[in-house]
């Protein structure tokens, strides 16, 4: 465990029990969301590769325009 996380846990330990439980639930929810994102991203690799191939083909055939972040 990093020192920063240890410090955060020490500070959290000083909170009232209800706030500790809320913080624990938020941390757990974040960890679960991250795990679900990783699974979803891993499952999408084939689709992402196909989209990248299509984008490169369009670029190489001259069917794209330069990106202008100031243009809306």
GUTI-296884 format. One line per field, with one value per residue (C-alpha): residue in three letters; x, y, z; residue number from 0. Coordinates in nm, 4 decimals, decimal comma, always signed. Example, Ala and Ser with C-alpha at 12.3 -4.5 7.8 and 13.67 -1.06 7.14 Angstrom:
BEGIN
aa [ALA SER]
u [+1,2300 +1,3670]
v [-0,4500 -0,1060]
w [+0,7800 +0,7140]
i [0 1]
//
This chain:
BEGIN
aa [UNK UNK UNK UNK UNK UNK UNK UNK UNK UNK UNK UNK UNK UNK UNK UNK UNK UNK UNK UNK UNK UNK UNK UNK UNK UNK UNK UNK UNK UNK UNK UNK UNK UNK UNK UNK UNK UNK UNK UNK UNK UNK UNK UNK UNK UNK UNK UNK UNK UNK UNK UNK UNK UNK UNK UNK UNK UNK UNK UNK UNK UNK UNK UNK UNK UNK UNK UNK UNK UNK UNK UNK]
u [+0,0000 +0,1310 +0,1973 -0,0681 -0,3309 -0,2226 -0,2591 -0,6017 -0,7126 -0,5764 -0,7752 -1,0849 -1,0530 -1,1177 -1,4551 -1,7808 -1,8770 -2,1570 -1,9174 -1,6608 -1,9235 -2,0253 -1,6631 -1,6067 -1,9143 -1,7930 -1,4479 -1,5959 -1,8303 -1,5387 -1,3309 -1,6218 -1,6833 -1,3154 -1,3219 -1,6349 -1,4757 -1,1676 -1,3839 -1,5874 -1,2769 -1,1158 -1,4278 -1,4327 -1,0822 -1,1994 -1,4551 -1,2025 -0,9473 -1,2063 -1,2950 -0,9286 -0,8759 -1,1755 -1,0478 -0,7031 -0,8537 -1,0614 -0,7563 -0,5378 -0,8036 -0,8305 -1,1831 -1,0992 -1,0612 -0,8099 -0,9366 -0,9839 -1,0626 -1,1858 -1,4444 -1,7815]
v [+0,0000 +0,3446 +0,6069 +0,8303 +0,5589 +0,4821 +0,8526 +0,8635 +0,5594 +0,7097 +1,0269 +0,8253 +0,6270 +0,9516 +1,0011 +0,8954 +0,5353 +0,6288 +0,8427 +0,5644 +0,3247 +0,5745 +0,6234 +0,2477 +0,2030 +0,4764 +0,3200 -0,0240 +0,1129 +0,2841 -0,0347 -0,2348 +0,0251 +0,0167 -0,3625 -0,3541 -0,0924 -0,3119 -0,6115 -0,4055 -0,2554 -0,5983 -0,7346 -0,4444 -0,4912 -0,6572 -0,3843 -0,1112 -0,2695 -0,2809 +0,0841 +0,1817 -0,0081 +0,1685 +0,5087 +0,4412 +0,3271 +0,6447 +0,8565 +0,6823 +0,7205 +1,0947 +1,0828 +1,2686 +1,6316 +1,7857 +1,8244 +2,1822 +2,1951 +2,5532 +2,4557 +2,3470]
w [+0,0000 -0,0843 +0,1798 +0,0268 +0,0604 +0,4165 +0,5032 +0,3433 +0,5432 +0,8658 +0,7977 +0,7096 +1,0334 +1,2223 +1,0541 +1,2178 +1,1452 +0,9024 +0,6980 +0,6982 +0,5650 +0,2953 +0,1946 +0,1855 -0,0351 -0,2725 -0,2971 -0,3588 -0,6253 -0,7997 -0,7952 -0,9354 -1,2077 -1,3037 -1,3242 -1,5413 -1,7707 -1,8113 -1,9041 -2,1502 -2,3092 -2,3434 -2,5164 -2,7639 -2,9082 -3,2312 -3,2980 -3,2190 -3,4531 -3,7343 -3,6790 -3,6802 -4,0065 -4,1619 -4,0475 -4,1920 -4,5221 -4,5420 -4,4612 -4,7178 -4,9866 -4,9196 -4,7787 -4,4558 -4,3568 -4,1185 -3,7628 -3,6483 -3,2750 -3,3128 -3,5723 -3,4410]
i [0 1 2 3 4 5 6 7 8 9 10 11 12 13 14 15 16 17 18 19 20 21 22 23 24 25 26 27 28 29 30 31 32 33 34 35 36 37 38 39 40 41 42 43 44 45 46 47 48 49 50 51 52 53 54 55 56 57 58 59 60 61 62 63 64 65 66 67 68 69 70 71]
//
